Amino acid sequence: MSRRRADVIENPAMIQESPVEAGAGASERIYALDGLRTTMLFFVVLFHCLLSYIVAPSRNWRFKDEMTTPVADLVVAFIHAFTLPTFFMLAGFFSAMLYLRSGAEMFARNRALRIALPFAVGWTILHPVVGAGYVFANGVQSGSLGDGLAAAGAALVDGSLLFRDSTLHLWFMYDLLFFYAIALVLAPMVMRVPAAWRERALALFGSGIARPWLRLPLLALMTFGMLRMVGGTLYASLSFVPNWRLLLGYGMYFGFGWLLYLKRDLIRGFERFAWTHAILGLAIFLLTLPVVRLLTEGPLRRPAFILVSMAVSAIVVWLLFFGLTGLFLRHFNRPSPAVRYVVDASFWVYLVHLPLTIWLPGVFSNLAWLPSLKILMVLAITLLFGFVTYDLFVRSTIVGSVLNGRRYPRVLFGTNRPVPA
């Protein structure tokens, strides 16, 4: 595969400088999507930094600091409202690009190297460290740092943390493997459909996407129908046993992204009404959040009310997707070495961040600090660790060639020696 082709292949954290046709004979690089994809991943990092400090109970997060803040709950709910659907739409977009430019065989090989391999290695290394982090944090909270370390060490030695049914924060990579496999089956089948039929279907899709007044109600209605299966919003299933309802829900967003690539000439139209979409999405989220909580979790829980919450959730997703995409296109669609470096580093930062967002709250648990200060400390140390280790041990190594498609020279701790591709 040529160097140029390698440089336009997508991975879960990085959108390389990908040429996207803007019209007949024209092309441009949508740098804005680099920033949007990376922003979604860093939102998830922030999400995990907040979970130890939310007031509400959490199903999967097994540690909570005694100092909590409702602001953390608000930010967590906002990130949860749209980040993952946006991520899967972008993943579908760039998966279609890779498949159509490289073919099925190269697509399968690339996804195995860039997704399946990091998932397998990352899970093997991280899952006992994450489990030990919960043991450590709860041990410190009920005793001291020494007690937490002793408990975590004992849990690691006795093997009780090994081979648990949890994909950790890597669950999205696990889900993507299913979508890639389905794409490898469906894409050749679709290509056997008469070209005229396919063109009409794409034209119908494009006519809806091109009209802001039409695409929002149509897409919200479609999403609303899908979300009925999962209770209003899409959450994360960490089990290795597939949750077919969630896969169907996220697969709808992935499929939308795939189709959007086929009509990529319409993307620049998202700049129209971008601020309107973003502000309206945020306003609807803030105004309806208390009501939605009462309808779906409180004494007013009824099937009809749950349908209302699902409709609101669907509208917020699409408003924020089109709004943020348009804003990134309008303001960040230009090359920047600093942004490119962050984009390259983001996959690694995401892979290694989760243990720190559990161990660090344990370290801080007995300190009489405001929760906001603890959150800032956890976030700052986590990001610092991620970027420093990326520059020192990943960017110019074989690990970097897997995560980024090739090796690059160091920047933070740089050297002028050439790095082999």
C-alpha positions in Angstrom: 0.0 0.0 0.0 1.3 3.4 -0.9 2.4 6.0 1.7 -0.4 8.3 0.5 -3.0 5.7 0.8 -1.8 4.8 4.3 -2.1 8.4 5.3 -5.8 8.6 4.5 -6.8 5.5 6.5 -9.0 6.1 9.6 -8.4 4.6 13.0 -10.6 4.9 16.1 -8.9 8.0 17.4 -7.3 9.6 14.3 -8.6 10.8 11.1 -5.6 11.3 8.9 -5.5 14.2 6.3 -8.2 12.6 4.3 -9.1 14.0 0.9 -12.8 14.3 0.4 -14.3 15.3 -2.9 -16.2 18.6 -2.7 -17.5 18.4 -6.2 -16.6 17.3 -9.7 -12.9 17.4 -10.1 -12.4 19.2 -6.8 -11.0 17.9 -3.6 -10.2 19.2 -0.2 -9.1 17.9 3.2 -11.6 18.1 5.9 -9.3 18.8 8.8 -12.3 19.7 10.9 -13.3 16.1 11.2 -9.9 15.3 12.7 -10.7 17.8 15.5 -14.3 16.6 16.0 -13.3 13.0 16.3 -10.5 13.7 18.7 -12.8 16.0 20.7 -15.3 13.2 21.2 -12.6 10.9 22.5 -11.4 13.5 25.0 -15.0 14.1 26.1 -15.0 10.4 27.1 -11.8 10.9 29.0 -13.4 13.7 30.9 -16.5 11.6 31.4 -14.4 8.9 33.2 -12.6 11.6 35.3 -16.0 12.8 36.5 -17.6 9.5 37.5 -16.0 9.2 40.9 -17.6 12.6 41.9 -21.2 12.3 40.6 -24.1 12.3 43.0 -26.2 9.7 41.2 -25.3 6.0 41.5 -23.4 4.4 38.7 -24.0 0.9 37.4 -20.4 0.1 36.2 -18.3 2.6 38.2 -17.4 0.9 41.5 -15.9 3.8 43.4 -17.4 7.1 44.6 -15.6 9.8 46.5 -17.4 11.1 49.6 -17.1 14.6 48.1 -19.5 14.8 45.1 -21.0 17.6 43.0 -24.1 17.9 40.9 -22.1 19.7 38.3 -20.3 16.5 37.5 -23.7 14.8 37.0 -24.7 17.5 34.5 -21.6 17.3 32.5 -21.7 13.5 32.5 -25.3 13.6 31.2 -24.4 16.0 28.5 -21.4 14.0 27.3 -23.5 10.9 27.3 -26.3 12.6 25.3 -24.4 12.8 22.0 -20.7 11.9 22.1 -20.9 8.2 21.3 -23.5 8.5 18.5 -21.3 11.2 16.9 -18.3 9.0 17.3 -20.0 6.1 15.5 -21.2 8.3 12.7 -17.7 9.4 12.0 -16.4 5.9 12.3 -18.9 4.8 9.6 -17.9 7.7 7.4 -14.2 6.9 7.4 -14.8 3.1 7.3 -16.7 3.7 4.0 -13.8 5.7 2.7 -11.3 3.0 3.6 -13.4 0.2 2.1 -14.1 2.0 -1.2 -10.6 3.2 -1.7 -8.7 0.1 -0.6 -11.1 -2.8 -1.2 -12.4 -5.5 1.1 -9.2 -7.4 1.6 -7.1 -4.3 2.6 -10.1 -3.1 4.7 -10.1 -6.3 6.7 -6.3 -6.4 7.2 -6.2 -2.8 8.2 -9.0 -3.2 10.8 -7.4 -6.3 12.2 -4.1 -4.5 12.7 -5.4 -1.1 13.8 -8.5 -2.1 15.9 -8.5 -5.8 16.8 -4.8 -6.0 17.8 -4.9 -2.9 20.0 -8.1 -4.1 21.6 -6.7 -7.6 22.4 -3.4 -6.3 23.7 -4.9 -3.3 25.5 -7.6 -5.4 27.2 -5.1 -8.1 28.3 -2.8 -5.5 30.0 -5.4 -3.1 31.3 -8.2 -5.2 32.8 -6.3 -6.4 35.9 -5.0 -2.9 36.4 -8.4 -1.4 36.3 -9.9 -4.0 38.6 -7.0 -3.4 41.1 -7.7 0.3 40.8 -11.2 -0.1 42.2 -9.9 -2.3 45.0 -7.2 0.3 45.8 -9.5 3.3 45.7 -12.1 1.7 48.1 -9.3 0.5 50.3 -7.8 3.9 50.6 -11.2 5.5 51.3 -11.9 3.1 54.2 -8.4 3.2 55.5 -5.1 4.6 54.2 -2.9 4.5 51.1 -1.1 1.5 52.6 -4.3 -0.3 53.1 -5.4 0.4 49.5 -2.0 -0.8 48.1 -2.1 -4.0 50.2 -5.6 -4.8 49.1 -4.8 -4.1 45.4 -1.7 -6.2 45.5 -3.5 -9.1 47.2 -6.2 -9.0 44.5 -3.6 -9.1 41.7 -1.7 -12.0 43.3 -4.7 -14.2 43.9 -5.9 -13.9 40.3 -9.4 -12.8 41.2 -9.2 -9.8 38.8 -8.3 -11.9 35.8 -10.5 -12.8 32.8 -13.6 -10.9 34.0 -16.5 -10.4 31.5 -15.8 -6.7 30.9 -14.5 -5.0 27.8 -13.7 -1.9 29.9 -13.6 1.4 28.0 -12.5 -0.6 24.9 -16.1 -1.7 24.3 -16.5 0.7 21.4 -13.6 -1.1 19.6 -15.3 -4.4 20.3 -18.6 -3.1 18.8 -16.7 -1.7 15.7 -15.4 -5.2 14.9 -19.0 -6.4 14.6 -19.8 -3.4 12.3 -16.7 -4.1 10.1 -17.7 -7.8 9.8 -21.3 -6.8 8.8 -19.9 -4.3 6.3 -17.7 -6.9 4.7 -20.8 -9.0 4.1 -23.3 -6.3 3.2 -21.2 -4.1 0.9 -20.7 -6.8 -1.8 -24.4 -7.6 -1.6 -25.4 -4.0 -2.1 -23.0 -3.7 -5.1 -25.1 -6.4 -6.8 -28.2 -4.3 -6.7 -28.7 -2.5 -10.1 -26.8 0.7 -10.2 -30.0 2.7 -11.1 -31.6 1.5 -7.9 -28.6 2.4 -5.8 -28.4 5.8 -7.3 -32.1 6.5 -6.6 -31.7 5.4 -3.0 -28.7 7.6 -2.5 -30.4 10.5 -4.2 -33.3 10.2 -1.8 -30.9 10.0 1.1 -29.1 13.1 -0.1 -32.3 15.1 -0.7 -33.2 14.6 2.9 -29.7 15.5 4.3 -29.4 18.5 2.1 -32.4 20.3 3.6 -32.0 21.3 7.3 -35.8 21.6 7.8 -36.3 18.0 6.5 -33.3 16.1 7.8 -33.9 16.8 11.5 -37.4 15.5 11.8 -36.7 12.5 9.5 -33.5 11.5 11.3 -35.0 12.1 14.8 -38.0 9.9 13.8 -35.7 7.2 12.6 -33.6 7.3 15.7 -36.6 7.5 17.9 -37.8 4.2 16.5 -34.5 2.5 17.1 -34.1 3.9 20.6 -37.3 2.3 21.7 -35.3 -0.9 22.0 -32.9 0.5 24.6 -34.9 2.7 26.8 -34.4 6.2 25.4 -30.7 6.6 25.3 -27.8 4.4 24.2 -25.5 3.2 27.0 -22.4 1.1 27.0 -22.6 -2.7 27.3 -19.2 -3.9 28.7 -19.9 -7.6 28.3 -18.2 -9.8 25.7 -21.7 -11.2 25.1 -23.1 -9.0 22.4 -26.1 -6.8 23.3 -27.9 -7.0 20.0 -30.2 -4.1 20.8 -27.3 -1.8 21.5 -25.5 -3.0 18.5 -28.5 -2.2 16.4 -28.8 1.3 17.9 -25.1 2.2 17.4 -25.1 0.4 14.1 -27.7 2.8 12.8 -25.4 5.7 13.5 -22.5 3.8 11.9 -24.6 3.1 8.8 -25.6 6.7 8.6 -21.9 7.7 8.6 -21.2 5.2 5.8 -24.0 6.6 3.7 -22.9 10.1 4.4 -19.5 9.3 2.9 -21.3 8.3 -0.3 -22.9 11.8 -0.4 -19.9 13.6 1.1 -20.4 16.5 -1.2 -23.2 17.6 1.1 -21.0 17.9 4.2 -20.1 21.5 3.7 -23.8 22.4 3.8 -23.8 21.5 7.5 -22.2 24.9 8.1 -25.6 26.5 7.5 -27.5 27.0 10.7 -24.6 25.4 12.7 -24.8 27.8 15.6 -28.6 27.5 15.6 -28.4 23.7 15.7 -25.8 23.6 18.5 -27.5 26.2 20.7 -30.9 24.7 20.2 -29.5 21.2 21.0 -27.9 22.5 24.2 -31.0 24.4 25.2 -33.3 21.5 24.7 -30.9 19.2 26.7 -30.7 21.7 29.6 -34.4 22.5 29.7 -35.7 18.9 29.4 -33.1 17.1 31.5 -35.0 17.4 34.9 -38.3 16.4 33.2 -36.7 13.5 31.4 -35.2 12.2 34.7 -38.6 12.3 36.4 -40.3 10.6 33.5 -37.8 7.8 33.1 -36.4 7.3 36.7 -38.9 8.9 39.1 -42.5 8.3 40.2 -43.9 9.5 36.8 -42.3 6.6 35.0 -44.9 5.5 32.4 -44.5 4.0 28.9 -45.9 7.1 27.2 -43.6 9.4 29.2 -40.6 7.2 28.2 -41.5 7.7 24.6 -41.3 11.4 25.2 -37.9 11.1 26.6 -36.7 9.0 23.7 -38.0 11.6 21.2 -36.1 14.4 23.0 -33.0 12.3 23.2 -33.1 11.7 19.4 -33.6 15.4 18.6 -30.7 16.4 20.9 -28.3 13.9 19.2 -29.0 15.2 15.7 -29.1 18.9 16.6 -25.7 18.6 18.3 -24.2 16.4 15.6 -25.1 18.8 12.8 -24.3 21.8 14.9 -20.9 20.7 16.0 -19.9 19.3 12.6 -20.9 22.6 11.0 -19.0 24.7 13.6 -15.8 22.5 13.2 -16.1 22.9 9.5 -16.5 26.6 9.7 -13.8 27.4 12.3 -11.3 24.5 12.4 -11.0 23.2 8.8 -7.4 24.1 8.3 -4.1 22.3 8.7 -2.3 22.8 12.1 0.8 20.9 13.2 -0.3 21.2 16.9 -3.8 19.9 16.1 -2.4 17.1 14.0 -0.1 16.0 16.9 -3.0 15.9 19.3 -5.0 13.9 16.8 -2.2 11.4 16.4 -1.8 11.1 20.2 -5.5 10.8 21.1 -5.9 7.1 20.5 -3.0 6.3 22.8 -4.3 8.7 25.4 -7.7 7.1 25.3 -6.3 3.6 25.5 -4.2 4.2 28.7 -6.4 6.8 30.5 -8.9 4.6 32.4 -6.7 3.2 35.1 -5.6 6.7 36.1 -9.2 7.9 36.4 -9.7 5.2 39.1 -6.3 5.1 40.9 -6.0 8.9 41.2 -9.4 9.4 42.8 -8.3 6.8 45.3 -5.2 8.7 46.1 -7.2 11.9 46.6 -10.1 10.3 48.4 -9.1 11.2 51.9 -8.0 14.7 51.1 -10.4 17.5 52.1 -10.4 19.1 48.7 -13.3 20.5 46.8 -14.5 17.9 44.2 -13.9 20.4 41.4 -10.2 20.6 42.4 -10.0 16.8 42.5 -11.5 16.5 39.1 -9.1 19.0 37.6 -6.1 17.2 39.2 -7.3 13.8 37.9 -7.9 15.2 34.4 -4.6 17.1 34.3 -2.4 14.2 35.5 -4.2 11.8 33.2 -3.7 13.9 30.1 -0.1 14.7 31.0 0.7 11.0 31.5 -1.0 10.2 28.2 0.9 12.8 26.1 4.3 12.2 27.7 4.2 8.4 27.4 2.9 8.8 23.8 5.8 11.0 22.8 8.5 8.9 24.6 7.3 5.4 24.0 4.8 5.4 21.1 5.1 8.0 18.4 8.4 6.9 17.0 8.1 3.2 17.8 6.4 0.1 16.3 3.4 0.9 18.6 3.0 4.2 16.9 3.1 2.4 13.5 0.2 0.3 14.6 -1.9 3.1 16.2 -1.0 5.9 13.7 -0.3 4.0 10.5 3.4 4.9 10.5 6.1 6.1 12.9 6.6 9.8 13.4 9.5 11.8 15.0 9.1 12.8 18.6 7.9 16.3 19.3 7.8 17.0 23.1 11.1 15.1 23.6 12.2 15.3 20.0 15.2 14.1 18.1 16.3 15.3 14.6 17.1 11.7 13.5 14.9 10.4 10.8 12.3 7.9 11.8 11.6 4.9 9.4 8.0 4.7 8.2 
